[in-house]
């Protein structure tokens, strides 16, 4: 799993490199506990755009991405509930329970389908 660094750390890392160029990119990266490629990428991004993007947990590129993430969580929760019910019935889950959980998930998705349409 990739590590996530906050914006200030990234900016400080690039500044550290500029202040200690005698160490080289690899030396600075090693001192900071990051890879040379990571430091190089941050430096390039800052040079080319004037800023470094930092997206933390819970930040979404758009309202649509946020809604999609919410729907995925809701679907995952419904699937987890379905699995628990299935395990409680030793694999003999009644069709009525399955249909009820499936209907709940489909209803939630249908209710939010308008939000995800291209016209919005």
Backbone torsions as a table, in degrees:
resi	resn	phi	psi	omega
1	UNK	NA	134.0	-178.3
2	UNK	-71.9	144.2	175.7
3	UNK	-81.6	148.0	177.5
4	UNK	-115.8	129.8	-179.7
5	UNK	-113.3	143.1	178.5
6	UNK	-74.5	164.7	-174.8
7	UNK	-58.4	-41.6	-177.6
8	UNK	-63.5	-39.6	177.5
9	UNK	-61.4	-43.5	-179.6
10	UNK	-62.0	-45.8	178.8
11	UNK	-63.7	-42.3	178.5
12	UNK	-64.1	-37.1	180.0
13	UNK	-64.5	-44.0	178.9
14	UNK	-64.9	-41.4	178.7
15	UNK	-64.2	-40.0	177.7
16	UNK	-58.9	-43.7	178.8
17	UNK	-61.6	-44.4	-179.9
18	UNK	-65.5	-33.0	179.2
19	UNK	-78.2	-19.1	-175.6
20	UNK	-130.5	45.0	-178.1
21	UNK	-58.4	-24.4	179.5
22	UNK	-63.6	-22.0	177.5
23	UNK	-79.2	-20.5	-176.7
24	UNK	81.1	166.8	-178.8
25	UNK	-62.1	-44.8	-178.5
26	UNK	-64.8	-44.0	-179.7
27	UNK	-62.4	-43.9	179.0
28	UNK	-65.2	-43.8	180.0
29	UNK	-61.4	-43.7	179.0
30	UNK	-61.4	-45.1	179.3
31	UNK	-61.7	-31.5	-178.8
32	UNK	-88.3	-9.9	179.7
33	UNK	77.6	27.7	177.9
34	UNK	-127.1	168.5	179.6
35	UNK	-80.5	157.6	177.4
36	UNK	-61.0	-39.7	-179.0
37	UNK	-63.2	-38.6	179.8
38	UNK	-64.3	-48.7	179.8
39	UNK	-62.5	-40.7	178.6
40	UNK	-62.5	-41.8	-180.0
41	UNK	-64.4	-43.3	179.0
42	UNK	-63.6	-41.4	-179.8
43	UNK	-63.3	-44.5	-179.6
44	UNK	-64.0	-43.6	-179.4
45	UNK	-62.2	-43.0	179.3
46	UNK	-65.7	-40.7	-179.6
47	UNK	-66.1	-42.2	-174.7
48	UNK	-81.3	-34.1	-175.3
49	UNK	-112.7	-14.2	-178.2
50	UNK	81.1	4.4	179.9
51	UNK	-153.6	166.2	176.0
52	UNK	-122.4	124.8	-180.0
53	UNK	-73.5	138.6	175.8
54	UNK	-142.0	115.2	179.4
55	UNK	-114.2	117.1	179.1
56	UNK	-89.2	178.9	178.3
57	UNK	-61.1	131.6	177.6
58	UNK	91.3	-5.9	177.1
59	UNK	-91.0	132.9	-177.9
60	UNK	-122.9	150.9	-178.3
61	UNK	-68.9	-26.8	-179.0
62	UNK	-155.7	168.8	175.2
63	UNK	-63.4	-34.3	179.1
64	UNK	-64.0	-43.0	179.0
65	UNK	-63.9	-37.9	178.1
66	UNK	-64.7	-43.5	-179.9
67	UNK	-66.6	-40.1	177.5
68	UNK	-61.5	-43.6	178.8
69	UNK	-62.2	-40.9	179.0
70	UNK	-63.7	-43.3	179.3
71	UNK	-64.9	-38.1	177.1
72	UNK	-63.6	-41.8	177.6
73	UNK	-62.9	-42.9	-179.7
74	UNK	-63.1	-42.8	178.2
75	UNK	-64.5	-42.9	178.3
76	UNK	-61.0	-42.1	178.8
77	UNK	-63.1	-41.8	178.6
78	UNK	-65.0	-40.1	178.3
79	UNK	-66.3	-38.6	177.0
80	UNK	-63.3	-43.1	178.3
81	UNK	-62.3	-40.5	178.1
82	UNK	-61.9	-42.2	179.2
83	UNK	-65.0	-41.7	178.5
84	UNK	-62.1	-46.7	178.6
85	UNK	-61.4	-38.9	179.4
86	UNK	-63.7	-44.2	179.7
87	UNK	-66.3	-34.9	179.6
88	UNK	-67.1	-26.6	-179.0
89	UNK	-102.3	20.4	177.6
90	UNK	49.2	43.6	177.3
91	UNK	78.7	3.6	-178.5
92	UNK	-111.9	45.9	-179.0
93	UNK	-61.5	136.1	-179.8
94	UNK	-72.2	152.4	-179.6
95	UNK	-63.9	-31.9	-179.1
96	UNK	-63.7	-42.2	179.3
97	UNK	-65.6	-45.3	179.6
98	UNK	-59.0	-47.0	-178.5
99	UNK	-64.5	-37.7	-179.9
100	UNK	-65.1	-46.6	-179.6
101	UNK	-66.4	-41.4	179.2
102	UNK	-63.8	-43.2	178.9
103	UNK	-62.3	-40.0	178.6
104	UNK	-61.7	-45.1	-179.6
105	UNK	-65.5	-44.1	-179.9
106	UNK	-65.8	-37.0	178.1
107	UNK	-63.5	-44.1	179.5
108	UNK	-61.4	-40.6	-179.7
109	UNK	-69.3	-42.4	178.7
110	UNK	-63.6	-39.7	-179.5
111	UNK	-62.6	-28.8	-177.9
112	UNK	-102.3	1.7	-178.9
113	UNK	-62.5	-35.9	179.1
114	UNK	-63.3	-33.6	179.8
115	UNK	-66.0	-32.4	-175.0
116	UNK	-92.7	-1.0	-178.0
117	UNK	-70.7	151.6	-177.8
118	UNK	-62.0	-22.7	-177.9
119	UNK	-69.9	-21.1	-177.0
120	UNK	-72.6	NA	NA
